[in-house]
Amino acid sequence: MKKEVISTLDAPQAIGPYSQGVKANGFLFVSGQIPLDPKTGVVVGKTIEEQTEQVMKNIQAILASQNLGFEHVVKTTVFITEMAEFPRFNEVYAKFMKSPYPARATVEVGKLPKDVRVEIEAIAVLA
């Protein structure tokens, strides 16, 4: 299996031993993104809406670096710290994802890096 590490300055740099994304076997696997500003590395927003917007922009930048868009995403996994915020999260998520929607799992977690409210990872089919 051949794999290629993906990195773009338009998304936050990895804050640990992982890659922003990896291409392998016709797919792009995007690492979990949190709401960091790509230029400063600072958390963007306090609300679930603000943070979700930044996370989706970060994913979008990684996809765009490979000439892909959200229409290429086939699966996402969402980690949120408050399931009660799920409807508000969904409103922002739906601005980026259009039908036919990717498969998705959503999990409530106790804590996320840098005490953010949301993290999303994605898998896209290469065009």
N, C-alpha and C positions, 0 to 999 in steps of 0.2 A: 504494500500500500504506500502510495506517495502522499505526503501531506505538505502543505505550504502554510507558513505562519503569515497572518495578515496584521498589518499595523498602519494606522493613519494618524496624523497629527490633528485631524478634525474630530477625534473622539478622545476621551480621557486615556492617558497611558496606564498600563497595568500597574496596580499597586501591590503586586505580589508575583509569585512564580507562575504566571500564566500568560497567555497571549490574548489580544483583543478578539482574535478570531483565528480559525484554522480551516483551510480548504482541504477536503479529502473526499474521494470517491463521488464526485459530483455534487457535493454539498458544502455549504459554508456554515460552520458552527460558530456562533457569536457568543462569547463569554458573557456571563451575567454583567449587566450594566447598571450602575447606580447613578443618581443625579449629580454627577460632577461636571463642572465647567471644564471643557477640554483645555482651555488656555491657562486657567489658574489652579485647577485641581480642587477647588472649593465646592462644597455642596450648594446646589441651587435650590432655593425654595424651602418653605416649611410645610406647606400643605401637600396632601396626596396629589392634588391636581398639578401643582407646580413641579413637583418632583417627577411625576409620571411624564409630563411634557418633556423634561430634560432627558430622562432615560430614553424616551422614544427618539429624540433628536440624536442621541449618542448612537443608538442602534442604526438609525438612518444613515449616519455618517460612515459607519463601518460597511453597511450594505453598499452605499454609493461608491466607496473606494474600490469596489469590485464590479461597478456598473450594474448594481442590483437595486431593487426597491422593495417596499413592503409586499408587493404582489408576488415576490419570489419566496416569501416566508411561508413555510409549511407547518411549523410548530413553535410555540413559545411556552416558556415556563415562567410564571410570575410568583414572586415571593413578596408578600405584604405583611406588615406588622399588626394591622388591624383589619380583620375581615369586615367590620362594620363600614369601612371606607371603600369596599369593593364597588358599590354602585358609582361612586364619584371617580374612582380609578377607571372604570369601564367607559365613562363618558369621554375621557381624554384618549384612552386607548383606541376607541372607535373612530376618532378623528384621523388616525394614522392607518388603521387596518380597514380595508374595504372587502366586501363580499366578492368571491368566496373566502371566508375567513380561515386562517390557519387553525390547526388543532391547538388546544391550550390546556394547561393545568395551572391552577392557582392554589398556592399553599400559604397559610398564615404561619409566620415564624415569630419566635421570641425576640430576635434582634438581628439586625443587618449591619454590614460594615459602615462605619462612621455614623451610626445611629440614624440612618435614612429610613424612610417609610416603605420604599419599593425597590426591587431589583428584578430585572427581566433578562432572560437568556433566549436566544432564538436560533432556529435552524432554517436555512434557506437553500433552495435548489439553485445551482449555478445555471446561468442563462447560456 
